[in-house]
Amino acid sequence: MMGTQFVRLELKVAVSLIDIASHSFSPERRKQLLKDARRSYDTVLQVLPLLSVTGRDREEITGKLCEVRGRLEQFGISVPISVWELRDTG
């Protein structure tokens, strides 16, 4: 349970950083915010294999992973699809 809370929080941080970056007028600030969001995404991908997540938790986390990846890609940041997401696309 503690692990999934950490993952949720880390994904929430990533989304918040992307939100802030999308309103930043400073290219340097935007770049740093997006780098930090990517770091949060990568951290989640490192932690997920250590957890046993099923059901609704898995759906929620997978959805947020897809959201973060998609939003980073909108800024031109290449983020490979995770094995976690591939498992859920069937």
NUKEPA-327331 format. One record per residue (C-alpha): x, y, z. Coordinates in steps of 0.2 Angstrom, whole numbers, always signed. Example, Ala and Ser with C-alpha at 12.3 -4.5 7.8 and 13.67 -1.06 7.14 Angstrom:
<x = +62 | y = -22 | z = +39>
<x = +68 | y = -5 | z = +36>
This chain:
<x = +0 | y = +0 | z = +0>
<x = +14 | y = +12 | z = +4>
<x = +22 | y = +9 | z = -12>
<x = +7 | y = +13 | z = -22>
<x = +5 | y = +29 | z = -12>
<x = +23 | y = +34 | z = -17>
<x = +19 | y = +30 | z = -35>
<x = +3 | y = +40 | z = -35>
<x = +12 | y = +55 | z = -27>
<x = +27 | y = +54 | z = -39>
<x = +15 | y = +54 | z = -54>
<x = +5 | y = +69 | z = -46>
<x = +21 | y = +78 | z = -45>
<x = +25 | y = +75 | z = -63>
<x = +8 | y = +81 | z = -69>
<x = +10 | y = +97 | z = -58>
<x = +28 | y = +101 | z = -65>
<x = +21 | y = +99 | z = -82>
<x = +7 | y = +110 | z = -78>
<x = +18 | y = +124 | z = -72>
<x = +30 | y = +121 | z = -87>
<x = +16 | y = +124 | z = -99>
<x = +13 | y = +141 | z = -91>
<x = +31 | y = +146 | z = -89>
<x = +38 | y = +160 | z = -100>
<x = +56 | y = +156 | z = -97>
<x = +63 | y = +143 | z = -108>
<x = +76 | y = +138 | z = -95>
<x = +63 | y = +136 | z = -81>
<x = +52 | y = +126 | z = -93>
<x = +66 | y = +115 | z = -98>
<x = +71 | y = +112 | z = -79>
<x = +53 | y = +108 | z = -74>
<x = +51 | y = +96 | z = -88>
<x = +67 | y = +87 | z = -84>
<x = +61 | y = +86 | z = -66>
<x = +44 | y = +79 | z = -72>
<x = +54 | y = +66 | z = -83>
<x = +64 | y = +61 | z = -67>
<x = +48 | y = +58 | z = -58>
<x = +41 | y = +47 | z = -72>
<x = +58 | y = +37 | z = -73>
<x = +57 | y = +35 | z = -54>
<x = +40 | y = +27 | z = -55>
<x = +46 | y = +15 | z = -69>
<x = +60 | y = +10 | z = -57>
<x = +49 | y = +7 | z = -42>
<x = +34 | y = -2 | z = -51>
<x = +43 | y = -19 | z = -54>
<x = +45 | y = -20 | z = -35>
<x = +27 | y = -18 | z = -32>
<x = +12 | y = -30 | z = -33>
<x = -2 | y = -18 | z = -40>
<x = -18 | y = -25 | z = -47>
<x = -36 | y = -20 | z = -51>
<x = -41 | y = -2 | z = -50>
<x = -24 | y = +4 | z = -43>
<x = -16 | y = -3 | z = -58>
<x = -28 | y = +5 | z = -70>
<x = -26 | y = +22 | z = -62>
<x = -7 | y = +21 | z = -62>
<x = -6 | y = +15 | z = -80>
<x = -18 | y = +30 | z = -85>
<x = -7 | y = +42 | z = -76>
<x = +9 | y = +35 | z = -84>
<x = +1 | y = +37 | z = -101>
<x = -4 | y = +55 | z = -97>
<x = +13 | y = +60 | z = -91>
<x = +21 | y = +52 | z = -106>
<x = +9 | y = +60 | z = -118>
<x = +11 | y = +77 | z = -111>
<x = +30 | y = +76 | z = -110>
<x = +30 | y = +71 | z = -129>
<x = +19 | y = +86 | z = -133>
<x = +35 | y = +96 | z = -127>
<x = +46 | y = +86 | z = -138>
<x = +53 | y = +75 | z = -125>
<x = +55 | y = +57 | z = -131>
<x = +48 | y = +45 | z = -118>
<x = +48 | y = +27 | z = -123>
<x = +32 | y = +17 | z = -118>
<x = +35 | y = +7 | z = -103>
<x = +33 | y = -12 | z = -101>
<x = +20 | y = -8 | z = -88>
<x = +9 | y = +1 | z = -101>
<x = +12 | y = -12 | z = -114>
<x = +5 | y = -26 | z = -103>
<x = -12 | y = -16 | z = -101>
<x = -14 | y = -13 | z = -120>
<x = -17 | y = -32 | z = -122>
